[in-house]
């Protein structure tokens, strides 16, 4: 059994649940409703507050603030929460806020993510597994960030936007509309510029599926009819599960329009 270590300079309030083998460094502040899973490490000067749960082996670096109330003027002090999964790396000055009653009450972060210095996860955001938010990127309230997404440095994702699995957002990009799975978005005003081919190859997606995705992208870009009509037609024709994922994403419920191929 690994011994829990709490620095004498840290403040852990009564009621906090500290898992086996946790390390809480100097000048950290852990609130009374916080739950830390086994072997969570708070380096130093970390604030974890609110109704926040952090999964095992997650490491939080100095000056991160996790679980504070939302930056939403409609928030009236209702009881909401933040749930963070396992083995995440949350770097310096990262902020992650709890949810709001109007947004479902829970902000959630999956497993194995990397949240680089200065990035922000706002209220009611749903973040998947293996997501990377690069330095000083910001995800606004109510967004859905699917598995394996990368958001480049200094980029901003507008509230209510969905970013599909495996998509990549280039640096210094403003994303105001939904991004299809495996999409590549870049330019200051967020243009869907192709597919994340490098990411697909790294994950071992077959050449046949990549060829099918390329053909699907061309059909979405140049086919007849409205964007949704092209997606429906694509769904009727494809045998690729990866292409089907794009079709289902486009035809799913959303509060925003899509970034469409140029």
Steps between C-alpha positions, in 0.01 A plus 500: 500500500639842399497757776307824450718810537352836597746786542459687830462821302193368314141560612267201467156589634290263708280282279746468213560139393866428426580172327782259574841618392404861424767768517388851595781751478566826682246782495227293336139556607253210477135579571258302719304338213802391298567133425853405390542148361802280572845640422381845392781754529456872562846649447476828696284815514207306349141591588242222473160615619127448456340162443797366305614144438845423354579151374800289590855589398404843370772760560418868549782753469553826692247784495223302331150578630265205470127500580435869557157644420412570135578827327132532415286790624196269508664287771326552832699274729317175422674173585683376191810290442818428306605141430851433367612154390819301540864569408451857382783753497371844597778753464573840654224764522231277348143584605208256493157614622205308638169479314183708509144398566397611153773291338438172680701575812817306414824586323677176407851413383596151381818299547860545383470863396771764485395853592798725438585818687236770516215321324137529614209255516175685567172397662304200371768402246523127425857396414580149377806279540854575379417864425781755477439869563818687414626806689251782556217344303148552635183293470182695576192373679286206386749376238552131420859397425512137387779245542846562351441867414793744499433873544800711404657774709325836541184364339145563617196275469166683509226392740275207395743383230556126448837373378487144368739216578853529371467857372790744527478877543803700390663767714345848533166386362150613594248213472140624481323199346501121535799307366448159338693198635859486369472853362797736470412861589733796469515874420400782735127460434504122500481342152448127448804440286518121468538191716734425788693246295803500729282415799320225309828338397641523852197312634545224245189566292515284189588636159157394371324701771719804436420476128130478585528804728672700228227413252234588758662838562498575127134405477414726794699782339379472140185289489158624398246637746528639851769378740254282695366351176851404393555335838178297471598384153846411626346294779298300250810417297786442743624175652765669715440529875717813509294667228183389680629680810522825302149449359351433843676807638362726227147364531504509883346770717692827518441861596744628240578483130802313363834602369468368145775411252618792292 
